[in-house]
Amino acid sequence: MTENESSVFSRDLLSMLYAFLAALGIAFYVSWSYLYGTWTDIGVYSVTIVMVGFGIIGYLLYSVEE
């Protein structure tokens, strides 16, 4: 595997991990709210926003071609 192929592979892997982080943030919000019946909880909002925000920003940064 050449250096360029390795770089593309690592960018694709990181892009998928950030997309998974965004999905995990949404799943966290839905599961926590369903389990505890608190659809309007500022603590859950703050955790969800950080996870989804980093997931979307990371996905966009790593999915852009050089």
N, C-alpha and C positions, 0 to 999 in steps of 0.2 A: 504494500500500500504506500503510495507516494505521499509527500507532505500535503499536497493540494487535496487529495482524496480524503486524507485524515481530517483536514480542516473542514471540508464540506460535511463529512460524517458527524463531526462534533457539533457543527452549527445546526444540523438537522436534529440531532439528539437534544440539544439545548432548546431548540424551538418547540419540540414536542413536550419537553418537560415543563416549559412555561405555559403551554396550552393546557396541560394537565393541571397545573397550579390554578389557573383560572376556573377550570371545571370543578376542581376540588373546593374552591371557595364558594361556588354556587351550591354544590352538594352539601357543604357544611351549613350554610344558611338554611336550606330547605330541611335538612335532617334535624338540626337543633330546634328550629321553629316547630316542626311537626311533633317532635318528642316532648317538648316542654310547653307547647301551646303559646309561645311568646313570639308573635309575628312582628312586634314592634319593640325590639330590645336594642338599645344603643350599643351595648357591648358586642352583640352578634353582628350588628351593622359594621362596626369598626374593624373587626377581624375579617369580615367578608370583603370589605372595600380594599383592605391592604392586600389580601390574597388575589383577588380578581385584578386589581390595579397592577400589581407586579407581574401577574401572569400575562395580561394583555400587552403591557409595555415590553416585557421580555420577549414575548412571541413576535411582536412587530420588529424589534431590534434585530433578532436573530434570523428572521425570515427574509429580510431584505438582502438582495444580491449585492455583492461588492461591485 
